[in-house]
Amino acid sequence: MTGGRKTITAVVLWLVFAFAVWNVIFDRILVLAGRRYVHDAALLFRTSHRYLRIDDVMRPAVGHAVRVASVSAGAIVVVAMVAIGLAADRDARRRRRESSSG
């Protein structure tokens, strides 16, 4: 595998990983918000016979989930791209040394 193909493969794999992390974090935050809504709605109805609107709980949760998931995935992408760039530079220097000495 050539150096360029290795770099492209590494970039694609890290982007796929970041996408998977984004989805897991987003989903987990929404699941927890849904559970919190069910608990709070039942408690409110039991104590005051009023209903809690799902929009009051889930709308802020969606925004929070997007922010947290995006920051997490963005951090993965930034760190991965820097590491890939450093590794590609090091590999290119090593190849130049080998070609000039051999």
C-alpha positions as CSV (number, residue, x, y, z in Angstrom):
1,M,0.0,0.0,0.0
2,T,1.4,3.4,-0.9
3,G,1.8,6.3,1.5
4,G,-1.0,8.2,-0.1
5,R,-3.4,5.3,0.0
6,K,-2.5,4.7,3.7
7,T,-3.2,8.3,4.5
8,I,-6.6,8.2,2.7
9,T,-7.5,5.0,4.4
10,A,-6.6,6.4,7.8
11,V,-8.6,9.5,7.2
12,V,-11.7,7.6,6.1
13,L,-11.6,5.2,9.0
14,W,-11.2,8.0,11.5
15,L,-14.1,9.9,9.9
16,V,-16.3,6.8,10.1
17,F,-15.3,6.4,13.8
18,A,-16.1,10.0,14.5
19,F,-19.5,9.6,12.8
20,A,-20.3,6.5,14.9
21,V,-19.3,8.3,18.1
22,W,-21.5,11.3,17.2
23,N,-24.5,8.9,16.7
24,V,-23.9,7.0,19.9
25,I,-23.6,10.2,22.0
26,F,-26.6,11.8,20.3
27,D,-28.7,8.7,20.8
28,R,-27.7,8.2,24.4
29,I,-28.5,11.8,25.4
30,L,-31.9,11.6,23.8
31,V,-32.7,8.2,25.4
32,L,-31.8,9.6,28.8
33,A,-34.0,12.7,28.1
34,G,-36.9,10.5,27.2
35,R,-36.6,8.5,30.3
36,R,-36.3,11.7,32.4
37,Y,-39.5,13.0,30.6
38,V,-41.4,9.9,31.5
39,H,-40.3,10.0,35.1
40,D,-41.1,13.7,35.5
41,A,-44.4,13.5,33.6
42,A,-45.6,10.7,35.8
43,L,-44.5,12.5,39.0
44,L,-46.1,15.8,37.9
45,F,-49.4,14.0,37.1
46,R,-49.4,12.0,40.3
47,T,-48.8,15.1,42.5
48,S,-50.8,17.8,40.6
49,H,-52.9,16.1,37.9
50,R,-51.3,18.3,35.3
51,Y,-49.5,17.1,32.2
52,L,-45.9,17.8,31.2
53,R,-45.4,18.6,27.6
54,I,-42.8,16.4,25.8
55,D,-41.7,19.4,23.8
56,D,-40.6,21.2,27.0
57,V,-38.1,18.4,27.8
58,M,-37.1,17.0,24.4
59,R,-36.5,20.3,22.4
60,P,-33.7,21.4,24.8
61,A,-32.4,17.9,24.9
62,V,-32.0,17.7,21.1
63,G,-30.0,21.0,21.1
64,H,-27.8,19.7,23.9
65,A,-27.3,16.4,22.2
66,V,-26.3,18.0,18.9
67,R,-23.8,20.3,20.8
68,V,-22.2,17.6,22.9
69,A,-22.0,15.0,20.1
70,S,-20.6,17.6,17.6
71,V,-17.9,18.7,20.0
72,S,-16.9,15.1,20.8
73,A,-16.8,14.1,17.2
74,G,-15.0,17.3,16.2
75,A,-12.3,16.7,18.8
76,I,-11.8,13.2,17.5
77,V,-11.5,14.5,13.9
78,V,-9.1,17.3,14.8
79,V,-6.8,15.0,16.9
80,A,-6.9,12.3,14.3
81,M,-6.1,14.6,11.4
82,V,-3.1,16.1,13.2
83,A,-1.9,12.6,14.1
84,I,-2.3,11.4,10.5
85,G,-0.5,14.5,9.2
86,L,2.4,14.0,11.6
87,A,2.6,10.3,10.7
88,A,2.5,11.0,7.0
89,D,5.3,13.6,7.3
90,R,7.4,11.2,9.3
91,D,6.8,8.4,6.8
92,A,7.7,10.7,3.9
93,R,10.9,11.7,5.6
94,R,11.8,8.1,6.2
95,R,11.1,7.2,2.6
96,R,13.3,10.0,1.4
97,R,16.1,8.9,3.6
98,E,15.8,5.3,2.4
99,S,15.8,6.3,-1.3
100,S,18.8,8.7,-0.9
101,S,20.9,6.1,1.0
102,G,20.0,3.1,-1.1
